Amino acid sequence: MLFVLNNTNTVGNQFLAELRDANIQLDRLRFRRNQERLGEILAYEISKKFKYDSVEVQTPLGVANMNVPDSQPVLATILRAGLPFHQGFMNFFDKSPSAFITAYRKVKKTGAFIINIDHISSPDLEGKTVILCDTMLATGQSVVQVCKELIAQYKIKELHIAAIIASTEGVEHVKANLPKAHLWFCAIDEEMTSKAFIVPGLGDAGDLSFGEKV
């Protein structure tokens, strides 16, 4: 399935508009917080797809019958840009374990690039629901390679991929290579530059969140 938040009018569009705004981006704290807010919104939307169990909760005045998720998802993100977005998911799935992946683009002399995965720090994903969240999904190559690496190691029950902004090309690449994954985006932009930056996008999410790297 494919869910796109800005296909409907919600307050989430305000947070997304602020993320894109070059002037508001100068406030690094606000930039991170808006990513966190959008992570919370997508976490809520994804939670609607989970299975639920009925439990009895003792209140001071009686017993309330409540439906709660039958299990907790594992939250995964790619360092470093995805950390604020990931925090939003952790705020809602506060009992969930997390997995962290170090991956980066290695640019060749021709200008093409390959994805290097340096390290995966993860709990046991066997039979688990996994939510991989990364702020931007440009070409989709990083996400596909990371997911294939996880799938090769574990029999994952259900895979959700979440991003704030995705490119049309990236979405198609993920759909072609991970056809069983559920996709959750705040927006999909049609264009990319020759260096694989999404247009209009919002710029380099990692640098805007944490400062320019050298």
N, C-alpha and C positions, 0 to 999 in steps of 0.2 A: 504494500500500500504506500501511497505518497500523500503526505499532509504538508500543506503550505499555509503558514499562519496568516500571512497578509492577503490571502484570498478572501478573508472576511475582515470587517472593521472591528478591531479591538484595541484596547489600550497598548497592546504589544507593539502596534505600529508606531506609537509615540516613542517607545524605547528604541525601536529600530531606526527611526528618523534621526534621533539624537546620536546614535552610533555612526551614522553616515555623515553627519554634519561636521565639516572640517574645523569649524570654530569651537563647537562643543567638545570635540576630540582633544582639545588642548587641556581639558580637565581630565587627567589620567584616572583619577578616582571614579569620576562619573562614567568614564568609558568602561571601566571594569564592572562597575555596578550595573550598568545597562545590559551587559552580557549576562551577568548573574540573573537579572530579572527575567530575561528571555529564556535562560535555562530553566528557571522555575516554571514558566508558562508551558514550555514543551514537556517538562516532567509531568505536569498535571495532565496534559493531553495524552501522553503515553500511558499514564496510569489507568486511563479508561479502558485500555485493551487487556489489562491483566485479569487473571482469575481471582475470585474472591471467596473467602470462607466466612460463614456466619459464626460470630462469637458472642458470648454473654459478658457484659461489662457491669460490674457492681458499682453503682453510684451511691452517694450518701442516702438516697431515698428509695432505691430499688434496683432492678436489673434492666439494662438496656441491651437490646439485640442489635448488633452492629455487623456490617460487612467490611472485612479488612483484606488486604492482599494476602494470598496464600503463601507467597514467598517474596524475597527481596531481590531486585535485580543487582547485577554487578555493573558498576559505573566505570567506564574506561575513557581515557583521554590521551591525546598525543601532546607531549611537552613541546614548547612552553605555552603557545598561544591559546590552547584550549582550557587553561586552568580557571579563568574567571567564569566561563560558561559551565564548566564542570562543577564549580562551586554551587551554581544554581540548582543543579540536579541533586547535589548532596544535601542542600537545604530541605528539599522535599523528601528524598529517599534517605533519611538520616540514619537508617539502620543498615544501609547497603555498604558492602566492601567496595574498594576501588582498585583499578588496574591502571598503570602508567606506562606509556610507551615512548621511547625516544626514537624519533624518525626525522630525517631531514633530506632535502634535495641536494644531490651532488651534481653540480653542473659540469658538463663536458666542454671541451674547447669549441665544439660545434654550436654550443648554445643549448643543446638538448640536455636533459637531466635524468638521473635515475634516483630511486628512493632507497636510502640506506636506513635500515632498522638496527640501531645500536643495542638497545636493551628493552626487555619487557619485564616489568615487575607486576605480578598478577596473583590473585588468589586462585583457587581451583575453579575453573569455569565449566567443569563437566556437568551437563544437564541444567545449566543456568540460563537465565535470560540476561543478555548483555546489552547495555546501551553504550555505544561508542559516540562520544560527543567531541566535536572539534569546531572551532568558531567558523572557519571558512572551508568550503569544499570547492576547490578550483578545478583541477584536472580530474580529481577523484583517485589519482594513482596511490597517494599515501594511504588513504582510507582502505582501498581495496587490498593493498599489500599487507597492511596491518591485520585486517580481518581474516585474510587467507592464512596468515601466520597463526592466528589464534584458533581458527577452525582446524588447522592441521594438527594442533596440539590437543584440542578438546572437542568433545561432541557437544556443541552449544545448542541449547533447546530453542532459543529464539534470539534473533539479532535485530537490534534497532540502531539506526545511524541518524544522528542529529547534528545539524549545523545551523548557524544563524543565516549565512548567505551561501548559496550554492550557485554554480554556473550550470547552464543548460548542458554543456558538454560533460561536465563532471557528473551530473545526475545520470545521464545516459551511460556513462562508463561504469558507474556503480550498479545500475540496473542490469547491465549486460553481464557483469562479472559476479554479482551477488544477488541473483534474482529472488532469493527468499527473504532478503532483508527488508525491514520496514523503514521507510525514509521519512524524516521529520525535519522540515526547514522553515525558517521564518520568511525567507524570500528566495526566489530564483532569478538571477540576472543572466541575460543572454550572451554577453560578450566577455572575452578575455584578451589581455595584451599578449604580445609575443613572449613575455616573461611569465606568463600564466598568472597574472593578477586579474581578479574579477572586476568588470566594469559594468555599472558605476561602483559597485562594491563599497569598500570603506577604507582601503589602504592595507597596510601591514598590521594585522591585529596584534601580533606579538610585540612589535615595536611600540605601538600606541598604548599597550597595556603596561609594558615593563621597561621601556626605553630602547633606544637603538642599539643593536648588537654590532660588534666589530669583528 
